[in-house]
Amino acid sequence: MEQLTAGFGGAEQIGVGVGPVLEKFDDVSRIVVLRGGGLGDLLFAVPAMAALKAAYPASRITLLGTPIHKALLGAVESPVDEVVVLPFAEGVRPGEEDAGELDRFFADMRARHFDVAVQLHGGGRYSNPFLLRLGARHTVGTRTADAASLERTVPYLYYQHEPLRALEVAGFAGAFPVDLEARLEPSPPAAPSQVDGGDGDQPLVVIHPGATDPRRRWPAAKFAELAAACAADGSRVVIIGDSSEQELAAEVASRAASAAVHSAAGELEMAGLVALLAEAGVVVANDSGPRHLAQALGVPTVGIFWAGNVINAGALGRSLHRVHASWVTACPTCGIDVTQVGWTAPRCVHDDSAVAGIGVTEVYKDVRSLTATTFAKQDA
């Protein structure tokens, strides 16, 4: 035990969750969690925040996140009590920094007298100094060897399942897991999505062809072939995406050439997206925020993943979630090793899809299997 607790700032290990679960902090009523990024990044942090809420049920959890996080958490039930949008800051929220705005932000945060600050935002080079400026009594988070230390730190190694990494951090704050993956419910009342998708008596397949990193995108032609096959079998097909993905979604819908395939990209507010996903029989997507959101809502998914991303972000189960992984390890253009991540090797300039080799037939089989099962349950 002495060897185990040596790196924990003297804290006693009281059990095992994903990793060691250390003793809880005393007199905790205000918890702040740092997690920037997109939808998926937030969803990876939800199980940890649920664990913290269960460990400290009288506490108020404040998430320091992004506008899209605030929008989503306004549309679902979650363990988060408040979302404060992060100011632009290097390595925390990309954008042009304003020193005065940052000073005001940290002054406001320190005035809240947080009891525990939890860093779930990467290896800590930028996020740990940011967290320390909040002035919390206790600090917990991940850390690479060159990052600032917190009171209790979990070693940051890139290839680890992100929700489980966050749960390991929560364990260092004294919190046992409640769920291993995010579970969310739409905020009542759950209104219909109002998307023009055709006859509601048909299975609904929702497709998201986008992804932040173009290397994670399955080709539009393959999504279109899949959409056409689903439509031919009697499914309604809705293509989704944000405003930046409208052209991509329109290309998929156009190539599918079916009246049963409709693009809603750029048309949905967050509550509408949640409602649409909740109605779906299955969601087909790359490794992207909407796929992770569908999974959190309990909707079956078929995911297109590069193998490295399966380790970090793939669904843990296979009864409701199917994963098609590409085992490409080198850039198709220049041959650079793509298994090495940012700080260990530079990213090449090429955006070739790493998942283009995944076939439509095997993806379609999983879609058919999941939609048939889901639709049969709805009719029962």
NUDO-460516 format. One record per residue (C-alpha): residue number from 1; x, y, z; residue in one letter. Coordinates in Angstrom, 1 decimal, always signed. Layout:
BEGIN
{num:NUM&X:X&Y:Y&Z:Z&residu:A} $
...
This chain:
BEGIN
{num:1&X:+0.0&Y:+0.0&Z:+0.0&residu:M} $
{num:2&X:+2.8&Y:+2.4&Z:+0.7&residu:E} $
{num:3&X:+4.2&Y:+1.9&Z:-2.8&residu:Q} $
{num:4&X:+0.7&Y:+2.4&Z:-4.3&residu:L} $
{num:5&X:-0.1&Y:+5.6&Z:-2.5&residu:T} $
{num:6&X:+3.3&Y:+7.2&Z:-2.9&residu:A} $
{num:7&X:+2.2&Y:+9.1&Z:-6.0&residu:G} $
{num:8&X:-1.2&Y:+10.0&Z:-4.6&residu:F} $
{num:9&X:-0.1&Y:+12.8&Z:-2.3&residu:G} $
{num:10&X:-0.5&Y:+10.6&Z:+0.7&residu:G} $
{num:11&X:-4.1&Y:+9.7&Z:-0.1&residu:A} $
{num:12&X:-5.3&Y:+6.2&Z:+1.0&residu:E} $
{num:13&X:-6.5&Y:+3.8&Z:-1.6&residu:Q} $
{num:14&X:-10.0&Y:+2.6&Z:-0.6&residu:I} $
{num:15&X:-11.0&Y:+0.4&Z:-3.5&residu:G} $
{num:16&X:-10.7&Y:-0.3&Z:-7.2&residu:V} $
{num:17&X:-12.8&Y:+1.2&Z:-10.0&residu:G} $
{num:18&X:-11.3&Y:+1.6&Z:-13.4&residu:V} $
{num:19&X:-8.1&Y:+2.2&Z:-11.5&residu:G} $
{num:20&X:-7.4&Y:+2.9&Z:-7.8&residu:P} $
{num:21&X:-10.2&Y:+4.8&Z:-6.0&residu:V} $
{num:22&X:-8.7&Y:+7.1&Z:-3.4&residu:L} $
{num:23&X:-10.2&Y:+8.5&Z:-0.2&residu:E} $
{num:24&X:-12.8&Y:+11.2&Z:-0.8&residu:K} $
{num:25&X:-12.0&Y:+14.9&Z:+0.0&residu:F} $
{num:26&X:-13.8&Y:+16.5&Z:+3.0&residu:D} $
{num:27&X:-16.5&Y:+19.1&Z:+2.9&residu:D} $
{num:28&X:-17.0&Y:+19.2&Z:-0.9&residu:V} $
{num:29&X:-19.9&Y:+21.3&Z:-2.1&residu:S} $
{num:30&X:-18.5&Y:+22.9&Z:-5.3&residu:R} $
{num:31&X:-16.8&Y:+20.8&Z:-8.1&residu:I} $
{num:32&X:-15.4&Y:+22.3&Z:-11.3&residu:V} $
{num:33&X:-14.6&Y:+20.1&Z:-14.3&residu:V} $
{num:34&X:-12.4&Y:+21.2&Z:-17.2&residu:L} $
{num:35&X:-13.3&Y:+19.6&Z:-20.6&residu:R} $
{num:36&X:-13.2&Y:+21.6&Z:-23.8&residu:G} $
{num:37&X:-13.6&Y:+20.3&Z:-27.3&residu:G} $
{num:38&X:-16.5&Y:+19.0&Z:-29.3&residu:G} $
{num:39&X:-19.6&Y:+16.8&Z:-28.6&residu:L} $
{num:40&X:-17.6&Y:+13.6&Z:-28.3&residu:G} $
{num:41&X:-15.1&Y:+15.1&Z:-25.9&residu:D} $
{num:42&X:-18.0&Y:+16.1&Z:-23.6&residu:L} $
{num:43&X:-19.6&Y:+12.7&Z:-23.8&residu:L} $
{num:44&X:-16.4&Y:+11.0&Z:-22.9&residu:F} $
{num:45&X:-16.4&Y:+13.0&Z:-19.6&residu:A} $
{num:46&X:-20.1&Y:+12.3&Z:-18.7&residu:V} $
{num:47&X:-19.4&Y:+9.0&Z:-16.9&residu:P} $
{num:48&X:-16.8&Y:+10.7&Z:-14.7&residu:A} $
{num:49&X:-19.1&Y:+13.6&Z:-13.9&residu:M} $
{num:50&X:-21.8&Y:+11.1&Z:-13.0&residu:A} $
{num:51&X:-19.4&Y:+9.3&Z:-10.7&residu:A} $
{num:52&X:-18.4&Y:+12.6&Z:-9.0&residu:L} $
{num:53&X:-22.1&Y:+13.5&Z:-8.5&residu:K} $
{num:54&X:-22.7&Y:+10.1&Z:-6.9&residu:A} $
{num:55&X:-19.7&Y:+10.4&Z:-4.6&residu:A} $
{num:56&X:-20.6&Y:+14.0&Z:-3.6&residu:Y} $
{num:57&X:-24.4&Y:+14.1&Z:-4.0&residu:P} $
{num:58&X:-24.7&Y:+17.4&Z:-2.3&residu:A} $
{num:59&X:-22.2&Y:+19.1&Z:-4.6&residu:S} $
{num:60&X:-22.8&Y:+21.4&Z:-7.5&residu:R} $
{num:61&X:-20.9&Y:+20.5&Z:-10.6&residu:I} $
{num:62&X:-19.8&Y:+23.3&Z:-12.9&residu:T} $
{num:63&X:-18.4&Y:+22.3&Z:-16.3&residu:L} $
{num:64&X:-15.9&Y:+24.6&Z:-18.0&residu:L} $
{num:65&X:-16.7&Y:+23.7&Z:-21.6&residu:G} $
{num:66&X:-17.6&Y:+25.1&Z:-25.0&residu:T} $
{num:67&X:-20.8&Y:+26.5&Z:-26.6&residu:P} $
{num:68&X:-21.8&Y:+23.1&Z:-28.1&residu:I} $
{num:69&X:-21.5&Y:+21.6&Z:-24.6&residu:H} $
{num:70&X:-23.8&Y:+24.2&Z:-23.2&residu:K} $
{num:71&X:-26.3&Y:+23.5&Z:-26.0&residu:A} $
{num:72&X:-26.3&Y:+19.8&Z:-25.5&residu:L} $
{num:73&X:-26.6&Y:+19.9&Z:-21.7&residu:L} $
{num:74&X:-29.5&Y:+22.2&Z:-22.1&residu:G} $
{num:75&X:-31.3&Y:+19.6&Z:-24.2&residu:A} $
{num:76&X:-30.7&Y:+16.5&Z:-22.0&residu:V} $
{num:77&X:-30.7&Y:+15.4&Z:-18.4&residu:E} $
{num:78&X:-27.2&Y:+15.1&Z:-17.0&residu:S} $
{num:79&X:-25.1&Y:+15.3&Z:-13.8&residu:P} $
{num:80&X:-23.9&Y:+18.8&Z:-14.7&residu:V} $
{num:81&X:-25.6&Y:+21.7&Z:-12.8&residu:D} $
{num:82&X:-24.0&Y:+24.5&Z:-14.8&residu:E} $
{num:83&X:-21.9&Y:+25.1&Z:-17.9&residu:V} $
{num:84&X:-19.5&Y:+28.0&Z:-18.0&residu:V} $
{num:85&X:-18.2&Y:+28.6&Z:-21.5&residu:V} $
{num:86&X:-14.4&Y:+28.7&Z:-21.6&residu:L} $
{num:87&X:-12.6&Y:+31.8&Z:-22.8&residu:P} $
{num:88&X:-10.2&Y:+31.4&Z:-25.7&residu:F} $
{num:89&X:-6.9&Y:+30.0&Z:-24.3&residu:A} $
{num:90&X:-4.0&Y:+28.2&Z:-25.9&residu:E} $
{num:91&X:-4.4&Y:+24.4&Z:-25.6&residu:G} $
{num:92&X:-7.8&Y:+24.7&Z:-23.9&residu:V} $
{num:93&X:-10.1&Y:+26.5&Z:-26.3&residu:R} $
{num:94&X:-8.6&Y:+27.5&Z:-29.7&residu:P} $
{num:95&X:-9.1&Y:+31.1&Z:-30.7&residu:G} $
{num:96&X:-7.6&Y:+34.6&Z:-30.2&residu:E} $
{num:97&X:-6.7&Y:+35.1&Z:-26.6&residu:E} $
{num:98&X:-7.7&Y:+38.2&Z:-24.7&residu:D} $
{num:99&X:-5.6&Y:+38.7&Z:-21.6&residu:A} $
{num:100&X:-8.2&Y:+40.9&Z:-20.0&residu:G} $
{num:101&X:-10.9&Y:+38.4&Z:-20.6&residu:E} $
{num:102&X:-8.8&Y:+35.6&Z:-19.2&residu:L} $
{num:103&X:-8.0&Y:+37.7&Z:-16.0&residu:D} $
{num:104&X:-11.7&Y:+38.4&Z:-15.5&residu:R} $
{num:105&X:-12.6&Y:+34.8&Z:-16.0&residu:F} $
{num:106&X:-10.1&Y:+33.5&Z:-13.5&residu:F} $
{num:107&X:-11.1&Y:+36.2&Z:-11.0&residu:A} $
{num:108&X:-14.7&Y:+35.1&Z:-11.3&residu:D} $
{num:109&X:-13.7&Y:+31.4&Z:-10.9&residu:M} $
{num:110&X:-11.6&Y:+32.0&Z:-7.8&residu:R} $
{num:111&X:-14.4&Y:+33.9&Z:-6.2&residu:A} $
{num:112&X:-16.6&Y:+30.8&Z:-6.4&residu:R} $
{num:113&X:-14.2&Y:+29.0&Z:-4.0&residu:H} $
{num:114&X:-14.3&Y:+25.6&Z:-5.7&residu:F} $
{num:115&X:-13.5&Y:+22.7&Z:-3.4&residu:D} $
{num:116&X:-12.3&Y:+20.3&Z:-6.1&residu:V} $
{num:117&X:-11.1&Y:+21.0&Z:-9.7&residu:A} $
{num:118&X:-10.9&Y:+18.1&Z:-12.1&residu:V} $
{num:119&X:-8.9&Y:+18.2&Z:-15.3&residu:Q} $
{num:120&X:-10.3&Y:+15.9&Z:-18.0&residu:L} $
{num:121&X:-8.7&Y:+17.9&Z:-20.9&residu:H} $
{num:122&X:-5.7&Y:+15.9&Z:-22.2&residu:G} $
{num:123&X:-2.2&Y:+15.6&Z:-20.9&residu:G} $
{num:124&X:-2.0&Y:+18.8&Z:-18.9&residu:G} $
{num:125&X:+0.6&Y:+20.9&Z:-20.7&residu:R} $
{num:126&X:-1.8&Y:+23.7&Z:-21.1&residu:Y} $
{num:127&X:-4.8&Y:+22.4&Z:-19.1&residu:S} $
{num:128&X:-3.0&Y:+21.8&Z:-15.8&residu:N} $
{num:129&X:-1.7&Y:+25.4&Z:-15.4&residu:P} $
{num:130&X:-5.2&Y:+26.6&Z:-16.5&residu:F} $
{num:131&X:-6.8&Y:+24.4&Z:-13.8&residu:L} $
{num:132&X:-4.4&Y:+25.6&Z:-11.1&residu:L} $
{num:133&X:-5.4&Y:+29.2&Z:-11.8&residu:R} $
{num:134&X:-9.0&Y:+28.4&Z:-10.7&residu:L} $
{num:135&X:-7.8&Y:+28.4&Z:-7.0&residu:G} $
{num:136&X:-9.6&Y:+25.2&Z:-6.0&residu:A} $
{num:137&X:-8.7&Y:+23.6&Z:-2.6&residu:R} $
{num:138&X:-8.0&Y:+20.3&Z:-4.3&residu:H} $
{num:139&X:-6.9&Y:+19.4&Z:-7.9&residu:T} $
{num:140&X:-7.1&Y:+16.1&Z:-9.7&residu:V} $
{num:141&X:-6.3&Y:+15.2&Z:-13.4&residu:G} $
{num:142&X:-4.1&Y:+13.6&Z:-16.0&residu:T} $
{num:143&X:-0.5&Y:+14.5&Z:-16.6&residu:R} $
{num:144&X:+2.3&Y:+13.8&Z:-19.1&residu:T} $
{num:145&X:+5.8&Y:+13.8&Z:-17.8&residu:A} $
{num:146&X:+6.4&Y:+17.5&Z:-18.8&residu:D} $
{num:147&X:+3.1&Y:+18.9&Z:-17.5&residu:A} $
{num:148&X:+2.5&Y:+20.7&Z:-14.2&residu:A} $
{num:149&X:+1.7&Y:+18.5&Z:-11.2&residu:S} $
{num:150&X:-1.7&Y:+18.5&Z:-9.5&residu:L} $
{num:151&X:-2.5&Y:+17.3&Z:-6.1&residu:E} $
{num:152&X:-3.5&Y:+13.9&Z:-7.5&residu:R} $
{num:153&X:-2.5&Y:+12.9&Z:-11.0&residu:T} $
{num:154&X:-3.1&Y:+10.0&Z:-13.3&residu:V} $
{num:155&X:-0.4&Y:+9.3&Z:-15.9&residu:P} $
{num:156&X:-1.6&Y:+10.4&Z:-19.4&residu:Y} $
{num:157&X:-0.8&Y:+7.8&Z:-22.1&residu:L} $
{num:158&X:-2.5&Y:+8.5&Z:-25.4&residu:Y} $
{num:159&X:-3.9&Y:+5.1&Z:-26.3&residu:Y} $
{num:160&X:-6.5&Y:+4.6&Z:-23.5&residu:Q} $
{num:161&X:-10.3&Y:+4.5&Z:-23.8&residu:H} $
{num:162&X:-11.3&Y:+8.1&Z:-23.1&residu:E} $
{num:163&X:-14.4&Y:+7.5&Z:-20.9&residu:P} $
{num:164&X:-12.4&Y:+5.0&Z:-18.9&residu:L} $
{num:165&X:-9.5&Y:+7.5&Z:-18.6&residu:R} $
{num:166&X:-11.9&Y:+10.1&Z:-17.2&residu:A} $
{num:167&X:-13.3&Y:+7.5&Z:-14.8&residu:L} $
{num:168&X:-9.8&Y:+6.7&Z:-13.6&residu:E} $
{num:169&X:-9.4&Y:+10.4&Z:-12.8&residu:V} $
{num:170&X:-12.7&Y:+10.5&Z:-11.0&residu:A} $
{num:171&X:-11.4&Y:+7.5&Z:-8.9&residu:G} $
{num:172&X:-8.5&Y:+9.6&Z:-7.8&residu:F} $
{num:173&X:-11.1&Y:+12.1&Z:-6.5&residu:A} $
{num:174&X:-12.7&Y:+9.3&Z:-4.5&residu:G} $
{num:175&X:-15.5&Y:+8.5&Z:-7.0&residu:A} $
{num:176&X:-16.5&Y:+4.9&Z:-8.0&residu:F} $
{num:177&X:-18.0&Y:+4.4&Z:-11.5&residu:P} $
{num:178&X:-21.7&Y:+4.6&Z:-11.9&residu:V} $
{num:179&X:-21.6&Y:+3.9&Z:-15.7&residu:D} $
{num:180&X:-18.7&Y:+3.0&Z:-17.9&residu:L} $
{num:181&X:-20.2&Y:+5.0&Z:-20.8&residu:E} $
{num:182&X:-22.3&Y:+8.1&Z:-21.1&residu:A} $
{num:183&X:-26.1&Y:+7.6&Z:-20.6&residu:R} $
{num:184&X:-28.4&Y:+10.6&Z:-21.3&residu:L} $
{num:185&X:-32.1&Y:+11.2&Z:-21.6&residu:E} $
{num:186&X:-33.7&Y:+14.0&Z:-23.6&residu:P} $
{num:187&X:-35.0&Y:+16.8&Z:-21.3&residu:S} $
{num:188&X:-38.8&Y:+16.5&Z:-21.1&residu:P} $
{num:189&X:-41.0&Y:+17.0&Z:-22.8&residu:P} $
{num:190&X:-39.4&Y:+15.1&Z:-25.7&residu:A} $
{num:191&X:-40.9&Y:+16.6&Z:-28.8&residu:A} $
{num:192&X:-40.8&Y:+14.9&Z:-32.2&residu:P} $
{num:193&X:-37.9&Y:+15.9&Z:-34.4&residu:S} $
{num:194&X:-40.1&Y:+17.5&Z:-37.1&residu:Q} $
{num:195&X:-37.6&Y:+16.3&Z:-39.8&residu:V} $
{num:196&X:-39.3&Y:+15.5&Z:-43.1&residu:D} $
{num:197&X:-38.2&Y:+11.9&Z:-43.3&residu:G} $
{num:198&X:-41.3&Y:+10.3&Z:-44.8&residu:G} $
{num:199&X:-43.6&Y:+7.6&Z:-43.3&residu:D} $
{num:200&X:-43.1&Y:+7.2&Z:-39.6&residu:G} $
{num:201&X:-44.1&Y:+3.5&Z:-40.0&residu:D} $
{num:202&X:-40.8&Y:+2.9&Z:-41.7&residu:Q} $
{num:203&X:-37.5&Y:+2.2&Z:-39.9&residu:P} $
{num:204&X:-35.4&Y:+5.4&Z:-39.6&residu:L} $
{num:205&X:-31.7&Y:+5.3&Z:-40.5&residu:V} $
{num:206&X:-29.7&Y:+8.4&Z:-39.6&residu:V} $
{num:207&X:-26.3&Y:+8.9&Z:-41.3&residu:I} $
{num:208&X:-23.6&Y:+11.3&Z:-40.3&residu:H} $
{num:209&X:-20.9&Y:+11.4&Z:-43.0&residu:P} $
{num:210&X:-18.7&Y:+14.1&Z:-41.4&residu:G} $
{num:211&X:-15.8&Y:+14.1&Z:-38.8&residu:A} $
{num:212&X:-13.5&Y:+16.8&Z:-37.6&residu:T} $
{num:213&X:-10.5&Y:+15.0&Z:-39.0&residu:D} $
{num:214&X:-11.0&Y:+14.2&Z:-42.7&residu:P} $
{num:215&X:-8.8&Y:+11.1&Z:-42.3&residu:R} $
{num:216&X:-11.7&Y:+9.6&Z:-40.2&residu:R} $
{num:217&X:-14.3&Y:+10.1&Z:-43.0&residu:R} $
{num:218&X:-15.6&Y:+7.2&Z:-45.0&residu:W} $
{num:219&X:-16.0&Y:+8.3&Z:-48.6&residu:P} $
{num:220&X:-19.2&Y:+10.1&Z:-49.5&residu:A} $
{num:221&X:-19.8&Y:+7.6&Z:-52.4&residu:A} $
{num:222&X:-19.8&Y:+4.7&Z:-49.9&residu:K} $
{num:223&X:-22.2&Y:+6.5&Z:-47.6&residu:F} $
{num:224&X:-24.4&Y:+7.2&Z:-50.6&residu:A} $
{num:225&X:-24.4&Y:+3.5&Z:-51.7&residu:E} $
{num:226&X:-25.3&Y:+2.6&Z:-48.1&residu:L} $
{num:227&X:-28.1&Y:+5.1&Z:-48.0&residu:A} $
{num:228&X:-29.5&Y:+3.9&Z:-51.3&residu:A} $
{num:229&X:-29.5&Y:+0.3&Z:-50.2&residu:A} $
{num:230&X:-31.3&Y:+1.2&Z:-46.9&residu:C} $
{num:231&X:-33.9&Y:+3.2&Z:-48.8&residu:A} $
{num:232&X:-34.5&Y:+0.4&Z:-51.3&residu:A} $
{num:233&X:-35.3&Y:-1.9&Z:-48.4&residu:D} $
{num:234&X:-38.0&Y:+0.5&Z:-47.1&residu:G} $
{num:235&X:-36.1&Y:+2.6&Z:-44.6&residu:S} $
{num:236&X:-36.3&Y:+6.4&Z:-44.2&residu:R} $
{num:237&X:-32.8&Y:+7.8&Z:-44.4&residu:V} $
{num:238&X:-31.9&Y:+11.2&Z:-43.0&residu:V} $
{num:239&X:-28.4&Y:+12.6&Z:-43.5&residu:I} $
{num:240&X:-27.2&Y:+15.0&Z:-40.7&residu:I} $
{num:241&X:-24.4&Y:+17.4&Z:-40.1&residu:G} $
{num:242&X:-23.7&Y:+20.9&Z:-39.0&residu:D} $
{num:243&X:-23.7&Y:+23.9&Z:-41.3&residu:S} $
{num:244&X:-20.1&Y:+23.2&Z:-42.4&residu:S} $
{num:245&X:-21.2&Y:+19.7&Z:-43.5&residu:E} $
{num:246&X:-24.2&Y:+20.7&Z:-45.7&residu:Q} $
{num:247&X:-22.3&Y:+20.3&Z:-48.9&residu:E} $
{num:248&X:-21.1&Y:+16.8&Z:-47.9&residu:L} $
{num:249&X:-24.6&Y:+15.8&Z:-46.8&residu:A} $
{num:250&X:-26.1&Y:+17.1&Z:-50.0&residu:A} $
{num:251&X:-23.6&Y:+15.1&Z:-52.0&residu:E} $
{num:252&X:-24.5&Y:+11.9&Z:-50.2&residu:V} $
{num:253&X:-28.2&Y:+12.5&Z:-50.6&residu:A} $
{num:254&X:-27.7&Y:+13.4&Z:-54.3&residu:S} $
{num:255&X:-25.6&Y:+10.3&Z:-55.0&residu:R} $
{num:256&X:-28.2&Y:+8.1&Z:-53.3&residu:A} $
{num:257&X:-30.8&Y:+9.3&Z:-55.8&residu:A} $
{num:258&X:-33.8&Y:+8.2&Z:-53.7&residu:S} $
{num:259&X:-36.8&Y:+10.1&Z:-52.6&residu:A} $
{num:260&X:-36.5&Y:+8.3&Z:-49.2&residu:A} $
{num:261&X:-33.1&Y:+9.9&Z:-48.6&residu:V} $
{num:262&X:-33.3&Y:+13.4&Z:-47.1&residu:H} $
{num:263&X:-30.5&Y:+15.8&Z:-45.9&residu:S} $
{num:264&X:-31.2&Y:+17.8&Z:-42.7&residu:A} $
{num:265&X:-27.6&Y:+19.0&Z:-42.4&residu:A} $
{num:266&X:-27.5&Y:+22.6&Z:-41.0&residu:G} $
{num:267&X:-31.3&Y:+22.5&Z:-40.2&residu:E} $
{num:268&X:-31.3&Y:+21.2&Z:-36.6&residu:L} $
{num:269&X:-30.7&Y:+23.0&Z:-33.3&residu:E} $
{num:270&X:-29.3&Y:+20.8&Z:-30.6&residu:M} $
{num:271&X:-32.8&Y:+19.8&Z:-29.2&residu:A} $
{num:272&X:-33.8&Y:+18.8&Z:-32.7&residu:G} $
{num:273&X:-30.7&Y:+16.7&Z:-33.2&residu:L} $
{num:274&X:-31.3&Y:+14.9&Z:-29.9&residu:V} $
{num:275&X:-35.0&Y:+14.3&Z:-30.8&residu:A} $
{num:276&X:-34.0&Y:+12.9&Z:-34.3&residu:L} $
{num:277&X:-31.3&Y:+10.6&Z:-32.9&residu:L} $
{num:278&X:-33.7&Y:+9.4&Z:-30.2&residu:A} $
{num:279&X:-36.2&Y:+8.4&Z:-33.0&residu:E} $
{num:280&X:-33.7&Y:+6.5&Z:-35.0&residu:A} $
{num:281&X:-33.6&Y:+2.7&Z:-35.4&residu:G} $
{num:282&X:-29.9&Y:+2.9&Z:-36.1&residu:V} $
{num:283&X:-27.3&Y:+5.7&Z:-36.6&residu:V} $
{num:284&X:-24.4&Y:+5.1&Z:-39.0&residu:V} $
{num:285&X:-21.4&Y:+7.5&Z:-38.7&residu:A} $
{num:286&X:-17.7&Y:+7.9&Z:-38.6&residu:N} $
{num:287&X:-16.0&Y:+8.4&Z:-35.2&residu:D} $
{num:288&X:-17.9&Y:+11.7&Z:-34.5&residu:S} $
{num:289&X:-19.9&Y:+13.5&Z:-31.9&residu:G} $
{num:290&X:-23.3&Y:+12.5&Z:-33.3&residu:P} $
{num:291&X:-22.4&Y:+8.8&Z:-33.2&residu:R} $
{num:292&X:-21.3&Y:+9.2&Z:-29.6&residu:H} $
{num:293&X:-24.5&Y:+11.1&Z:-28.7&residu:L} $
{num:294&X:-26.7&Y:+8.5&Z:-30.3&residu:A} $
{num:295&X:-24.9&Y:+5.8&Z:-28.2&residu:Q} $
{num:296&X:-25.4&Y:+7.9&Z:-25.1&residu:A} $
{num:297&X:-29.2&Y:+8.1&Z:-25.9&residu:L} $
{num:298&X:-29.4&Y:+4.3&Z:-26.1&residu:G} $
{num:299&X:-29.7&Y:+4.2&Z:-29.9&residu:V} $
{num:300&X:-28.0&Y:+1.4&Z:-31.9&residu:P} $
{num:301&X:-25.0&Y:+2.6&Z:-33.9&residu:T} $
{num:302&X:-22.7&Y:+1.3&Z:-36.7&residu:V} $
{num:303&X:-19.4&Y:+3.1&Z:-36.5&residu:G} $
{num:304&X:-16.7&Y:+3.6&Z:-39.1&residu:I} $
{num:305&X:-13.4&Y:+3.8&Z:-37.2&residu:F} $
{num:306&X:-9.7&Y:+3.9&Z:-37.8&residu:W} $
{num:307&X:-8.2&Y:+1.2&Z:-35.5&residu:A} $
{num:308&X:-6.4&Y:+3.6&Z:-33.2&residu:G} $
{num:309&X:-9.6&Y:+5.5&Z:-32.6&residu:N} $
{num:310&X:-11.4&Y:+2.3&Z:-31.6&residu:V} $
{num:311&X:-9.0&Y:+2.1&Z:-28.7&residu:I} $
{num:312&X:-9.8&Y:+5.6&Z:-27.6&residu:N} $
{num:313&X:-13.4&Y:+6.0&Z:-28.5&residu:A} $
{num:314&X:-15.1&Y:+2.8&Z:-29.7&residu:G} $
{num:315&X:-18.2&Y:+1.5&Z:-28.0&residu:A} $
{num:316&X:-17.5&Y:-1.1&Z:-25.3&residu:L} $
{num:317&X:-20.4&Y:-3.4&Z:-26.2&residu:G} $
{num:318&X:-21.4&Y:-5.1&Z:-29.5&residu:R} $
{num:319&X:-25.1&Y:-6.0&Z:-28.9&residu:S} $
{num:320&X:-26.2&Y:-2.5&Z:-29.9&residu:L} $
{num:321&X:-23.1&Y:-1.0&Z:-31.3&residu:H} $
{num:322&X:-21.1&Y:-2.4&Z:-34.3&residu:R} $
{num:323&X:-17.6&Y:-1.3&Z:-35.1&residu:V} $
{num:324&X:-15.9&Y:-1.5&Z:-38.5&residu:H} $
{num:325&X:-12.2&Y:-0.8&Z:-38.1&residu:A} $
{num:326&X:-9.6&Y:+0.1&Z:-40.7&residu:S} $
{num:327&X:-6.1&Y:-1.2&Z:-39.8&residu:W} $
{num:328&X:-4.3&Y:+1.4&Z:-41.9&residu:V} $
{num:329&X:-1.1&Y:+2.4&Z:-40.1&residu:T} $
{num:330&X:+0.6&Y:+4.6&Z:-42.7&residu:A} $
{num:331&X:-0.5&Y:+7.6&Z:-44.7&residu:C} $
{num:332&X:-1.5&Y:+6.3&Z:-48.2&residu:P} $
{num:333&X:+0.3&Y:+9.2&Z:-49.8&residu:T} $
{num:334&X:+3.6&Y:+9.7&Z:-48.0&residu:C} $
{num:335&X:+3.8&Y:+6.5&Z:-45.9&residu:G} $
{num:336&X:+4.4&Y:+8.3&Z:-42.6&residu:I} $
{num:337&X:+3.4&Y:+6.2&Z:-39.5&residu:D} $
{num:338&X:+0.0&Y:+7.5&Z:-38.5&residu:V} $
{num:339&X:-0.1&Y:+5.5&Z:-35.2&residu:T} $
{num:340&X:+2.2&Y:+8.1&Z:-33.6&residu:Q} $
{num:341&X:+0.3&Y:+11.0&Z:-32.1&residu:V} $
{num:342&X:+1.0&Y:+14.8&Z:-32.2&residu:G} $
{num:343&X:+3.7&Y:+15.2&Z:-29.6&residu:W} $
{num:344&X:+5.7&Y:+12.1&Z:-30.6&residu:T} $
{num:345&X:+5.7&Y:+12.6&Z:-34.4&residu:A} $
{num:346&X:+4.5&Y:+15.4&Z:-36.7&residu:P} $
{num:347&X:+1.2&Y:+14.9&Z:-38.6&residu:R} $
{num:348&X:+1.8&Y:+14.9&Z:-42.3&residu:C} $
{num:349&X:-0.1&Y:+17.4&Z:-44.5&residu:V} $
{num:350&X:-2.2&Y:+14.7&Z:-46.2&residu:H} $
{num:351&X:-5.9&Y:+14.2&Z:-45.5&residu:D} $
{num:352&X:-6.4&Y:+10.8&Z:-47.2&residu:D} $
{num:353&X:-9.1&Y:+8.8&Z:-45.6&residu:S} $
{num:354&X:-7.8&Y:+6.1&Z:-43.3&residu:A} $
{num:355&X:-11.1&Y:+4.2&Z:-43.5&residu:V} $
{num:356&X:-11.8&Y:+4.2&Z:-47.2&residu:A} $
{num:357&X:-11.1&Y:+0.4&Z:-47.4&residu:G} $
{num:358&X:-14.0&Y:-0.5&Z:-45.3&residu:I} $
{num:359&X:-16.7&Y:-2.1&Z:-47.5&residu:G} $
{num:360&X:-20.3&Y:-1.1&Z:-47.9&residu:V} $
{num:361&X:-21.6&Y:-4.7&Z:-47.8&residu:T} $
{num:362&X:-20.5&Y:-5.5&Z:-44.3&residu:E} $
{num:363&X:-21.7&Y:-2.1&Z:-42.9&residu:V} $
{num:364&X:-25.1&Y:-2.6&Z:-44.6&residu:Y} $
{num:365&X:-25.5&Y:-6.1&Z:-43.0&residu:K} $
{num:366&X:-25.1&Y:-4.6&Z:-39.6&residu:D} $
{num:367&X:-27.5&Y:-1.8&Z:-40.3&residu:V} $
{num:368&X:-30.1&Y:-4.3&Z:-41.5&residu:R} $
{num:369&X:-29.6&Y:-6.5&Z:-38.4&residu:S} $
{num:370&X:-29.9&Y:-3.6&Z:-36.0&residu:L} $
{num:371&X:-32.9&Y:-1.8&Z:-37.7&residu:T} $
{num:372&X:-34.8&Y:-5.1&Z:-38.0&residu:A} $
{num:373&X:-34.3&Y:-5.8&Z:-34.3&residu:T} $
{num:374&X:-35.1&Y:-2.3&Z:-33.1&residu:T} $
{num:375&X:-38.2&Y:-1.9&Z:-35.3&residu:F} $
{num:376&X:-39.5&Y:-5.3&Z:-34.2&residu:A} $
{num:377&X:-39.2&Y:-4.2&Z:-30.5&residu:K} $
{num:378&X:-41.1&Y:-0.9&Z:-31.3&residu:Q} $
{num:379&X:-43.9&Y:-2.9&Z:-32.9&residu:D} $
{num:380&X:-44.1&Y:-5.4&Z:-30.0&residu:A} $
